[in-house]
Amino acid sequence: MGLHTHIEPQRTPQPSGVEILDLRHFSSHHLRPLLEHETRTWANLMSWDYRSSAEMILRYIDSKILPGYAAVENGRVCGYAFFVYESSKGVVGDLYADQSIRIPGSSVERLLATHVVETLQQSPGIHRIEAQLLPHESGAVQEPFVQEGFRQYPRLFMVLPLKTRPQIQISSTPEIEFRRWGEQDFQPAASVITAAYRGHIDSDINDQYRSLHGSLRFLNNIVRFPGCGVFDNNASFVAVHRLTRAVIGVLLCSRVREDVGHVTQVCILPEYRGRHIGESLIALATHELRSRNFNALSLTVTESNTKAVSLYHRLGFEIKRRFDAFVWEG
Ligand SMILES: CC(C)(COP(=O)(O)OP(=O)(O)OC[C@H]1O[C@@H](n2cnc3c(N)ncnc32)[C@H](O)[C@@H]1OP(=O)(O)O)[C@@H](O)C(=O)NCCC(=O)NCCS
């Protein structure tokens, strides 16, 4: 991800006494208490160990390359937001505030969101902005996004408790076999992702899915970098056509806590759907995680992706949270 540094420092005093300042005025020691607060929130809401992400963000803050804003009240950082530039796209990386600060008629998150949206929309060459606000309940910070013409996509955070639910059966067709993810799978998996999400709502939310190049970039980020948990090779599988040896389905799993897995991707080529291949991939991942004494497997899904949502329900996943993705196209 390319980090540009052309944002002018801004000082915006708010009537409430909260100031919104350029994030690059701050160092990790100013932000650490807030990120520790956020780490506790991720643990409580999503059983997600956010510590390594928080450390990575703090390192970026110290190197002054992270564009974004800090909300300051009485000399204390009570909220922050940052974004990254990926060619002509701006992606909101995080938006978080210590909920103990309540401003009448507004909130620190909304102030931060307003600043981030304004900055990105005014950045030359930025034609698209994406944001997924996992720790925020759907609707909680929608106003600044919706006002500025973003489309809003409610998404679900679902969890399968592995200790209390029965084992899912592997029940796919004989022409298909399964094996663990390997280095050779990047290119074929990128093709599967591009084909699986053609015309799909998730490629409105994440435009990487729309091209082979973007899907490869997505895979690289998931497998090689710890942004969305640590990739778990042993719990990640591909479905292969026995005769042609073509990859026709993929499930990628990361570890977001010592004992919690997270499905970062699951998709099947359209012509192979409805034959329990997706279900079998999820079964394989859960068998692996159970054998290692994991407690849960989580995933996120767009609420209007009803086929996927009902499959997850049937397999025992429960809805834990509803959050929003926002997209703006200039
Ligand atoms: C979601 C997805 C991975 C499921 O894979 P799959 O192999 O089709 O799943 P299964 O066959 O195990 O189960 C799908 C359900 O839809 C039914 N179905 C029937 N025809 C179908 C079709 N043409 N397409 C999708 N589902 C179909 C299945 O019978 C099954 O219903 P059930 O749960 O009541 O038994 C797959 O549809 C897909 O790749 N979708 C596009 C990408 C996507 O949305 N990924 C999930 C993101 S969170």
The ligand as a Gaussian input file, in Angstrom:
#p B3LYP/6-31G(d) Opt

LIG

0 1
 C      -20.987000     -18.631000      -0.885000
 C      -20.330000     -19.755000      -1.666000
 C      -18.862000     -19.825000      -1.308000
 C      -21.015000     -21.067000      -1.288000
 O      -20.389000     -22.119000      -2.009000
 P      -21.227000     -23.356000      -2.599000
 O      -20.288000     -24.426000      -2.958000
 O      -22.180000     -22.878000      -3.603000
 O      -22.018000     -23.753000      -1.257000
 P      -22.830000     -25.059000      -0.936000
 O      -23.175000     -25.810000      -2.157000
 O      -22.056000     -25.762000       0.102000
 O      -24.128000     -24.393000      -0.289000
 C      -24.798000     -23.285000      -0.921000
 C      -26.293000     -23.259000      -0.725000
 O      -26.944000     -22.675000      -1.854000
 C      -27.650000     -23.663000      -2.618000
 N      -27.457000     -23.472000      -4.062000
 C      -28.050000     -24.160000      -5.002000
 N      -27.713000     -23.712000      -6.204000
 C      -26.825000     -22.737000      -6.011000
 C      -26.104000     -21.901000      -6.892000
 N      -26.189000     -21.981000      -8.228000
 N      -25.269000     -20.979000      -6.353000
 C      -25.147000     -20.864000      -5.034000
 N      -25.826000     -21.654000      -4.157000
 C      -26.666000     -22.572000      -4.639000
 C      -27.048000     -24.904000      -2.111000
 O      -27.899000     -25.996000      -2.290000
 C      -26.853000     -24.590000      -0.655000
 O      -28.105000     -24.441000      -0.010000
 P      -28.335000     -25.023000       1.426000
 O      -27.361000     -24.261000       2.326000
 O      -29.750000     -24.723000       1.745000
 O      -28.022000     -26.489000       1.289000
 C      -20.504000     -19.551000      -3.196000
 O      -21.857000     -19.376000      -3.470000
 C      -19.733000     -18.378000      -3.769000
 O      -18.592000     -18.512000      -4.181000
 N      -20.371000     -17.212000      -3.828000
 C      -19.723000     -16.023000      -4.383000
 C      -18.655000     -15.498000      -3.461000
 C      -19.196000     -15.282000      -2.056000
 O      -20.279000     -14.725000      -1.888000
 N      -18.425000     -15.705000      -1.061000
 C      -18.773000     -15.524000       0.335000
 C      -18.310000     -14.202000       0.813000
 S      -18.598000     -14.020000       2.544000

